Amino acid sequence: MQEYQHWKIEEHPTGIVWLGMDVDGASANVVSTAVLSELNQILVHYSKNLPEGIAITSLKDKGFVAGADVKEFTKITNHQEALELVQYGQSVFNQLDNIPCPTIAVINGFCMGGGLEMALSCDYRIALEDPKTRLSLPEVRLGIHPGYGGTVRILRYMNPLIAMDMMLTGRSINTSYAKKVGLIDEAVPQRLLNNVAEKMLLSKPKKRQAPRISKLLNNRLVRPLVAIQMRKQVAKKAKPEHYPAPYAIIEHWQKNYGDEAEFLHGEAESVAQLSTNKTTKNLVRVFLLQDELKSLASENVDKVNHVHIIGAGVMGGDIATWCVSQGLLVTLQDLNAESLARAKSRAHQYFKKRLKKRLLIKSAMDRFILDINGDGISKADVVIEAIFENKDVKRNLYASIEPKLKEDALIATNTSSIEIEQLCDAISDPTRLVGLHFFNPVTKMPLIEIVQGEQTNQVISQRAINFAKQIGKLPLPTKSSPGFLVNRILTPYMVEAGLLYDTGTSIAAIDQAAKKFGMPMGPVELADTVGLDIGLHVGELLSQAYNYNLPNSFKTLVEADNLGRKTGQGFYTWKNGKKVKPKSKSSAENIDYIQNRLMLRFLNEAVACLREKVVEDKDHLDAGIIFGTGFAPFLGGPLNYIESNGARALYETLESLHNQYGKRFEPDPEWQSLINNS
Ligand code: NAI
């Protein structure tokens, strides 16, 4: 048998052939054209020399398959190229599907996208019973849908409502649910995995079939009715003009379900159509940016085991919960026993919801240690300070803990606004302090700004980056200037929302304008959610640093103790954590004009940050804003938006607002270079 670059083949005496996927030069398997082409050759060979059965597995430590090779996707320039790429993948998986010997996918870890499509082309699928084994078809997040036969074959085994939900949301499912809904045949512990696979190939049990209800739901007359409901569900989360892919999935199923050859053809056409769409290009960009931030971490470094967190408030408590959820031991310190108790109870709620099983919850809570005396400081690998936002209090704390720290412990602050230079000389070695700026809510927000003061040692910053990656967050190295990157750009935009409100614009119109642009939440609702006191504090600091005025409304609401969601009243009224629908906007309000005022302040500040090199480059800036604020991913980030919509046109609108409202809209000098480069 010939040698292959990405596959290792073992022929067992039982007559079973094991195809081990081991993509050359990658830590996780991806289905590239090269991988498919070798699989094709292998299948051609075994079609002529039929074995008793074929088992496909992964030889990587990290999972089964992470998906198709997204980088290949970025090279596509037109419909025809996309169609050829997809049809080639389909042809290889058709061959796997049609080989006249039993086939099984032995899914020994995460199994995503193209990997799951490959598994679906086998007769059977078994998966390793482990929390890390998750199965998904996440293509929709890249603005496309499964294209290697996934949309077709999944319906052989599953209820279309559940299968479509997986494809429409891109969510991943665990092995017990996957077995329940028919996606896999068995969930098996490690020690039995290969034996069960061989047994199934030799005994050839009946293949799974979709439950009986599926026939009705897939019926030609019923599909259009089901599709209407699906579109309604999707519309709650994504507008078709922003995110066409989920609508295309529904359309494809409604139109093409039936004869499998035609269904496959429709799938390829639909993916090719989506591939050249602007949204898809931008979503692929977002995916690659995420990879770029992850790749900043060094490989093979010592892992952190113990984190000590000082300050058990909103942030410290949730950072502790997150670190525990990532397998670390955490000691949590606070002056105030009530803060500690509250943090513990919040953590317990979180683990109950996430982990469900009693033993797992107990094991997590055993690693969440309250430590009012700070005994953990001397043992921790990383110490994170998350106490009140007060320079002197923080400095005093550092001076008092420094003698107790382990010699090589990383010491970090979660400050959201104080520059590292103002804090670091409170310890004898100022090169040792770095910012680890988490975002609220910690368990949901993927970004951490790694704030580097002028003195911060590069080795220390790198360790902070490695730590962020270890706990599953995206590290963004950021200069220590007021507001760092994310708050610096968000604040003028939120301030503008307040100024619009002060001059009579309704909150409904302001939030609608931002959402129309593609922001996940309007600035008024965001301000209420973060807390107006916190917003005002950051606003005061940044308005001084960058010389702009704050709206009166923020101050008035805070003075009246109407702090937003947490007090039940802010700009909105809140009941049980949900906002009460406000009076709708009047028809006289001009949404496009409001959108310009909000978004041009946002974009102008982004351009200023680019010029000042607050982060390394344009890609880092876009990544920070997408992952730190939820900025419309389908636009690919603020600078990508400027580039693709024409810097000159945006500059001219900004200039006209500058003439009308003065200095706060003064275009940053960097616009000229963006215009020149466009
Ligand atoms: P918080 O007011 O909810 O909690 C602060 C906690 O620190 C309190 O429980 C307090 O008892 C404790 N504390 C104060 N001095 C202490 C000391 N010397 N030793 C031990 N414990 C002490 O504050 P929050 O909102 O959690 O903020 C903490 C830090 O995180 C601040 O630096 C803030 O700027 C930053 N931050 C806040 C964000 C937010 O949205 N709240 C977002 C990102 C960063």
Boltz pocket constraint, residues with backbone or C-beta under 6 A from the ligand:
constraints:
  - pocket:
      binder: B
      contacts: [[A, 310], [A, 311], [A, 312], [A, 313], [A, 314], [A, 315], [A, 316], [A, 333], [A, 334], [A, 335], [A, 336], [A, 339], [A, 385], [A, 386], [A, 387], [A, 388], [A, 389], [A, 390], [A, 393], [A, 397], [A, 414], [A, 415], [A, 416], [A, 417], [A, 437], [A, 438], [A, 439], [A, 440], [A, 530], [A, 534]]
      max_distance: 6.0
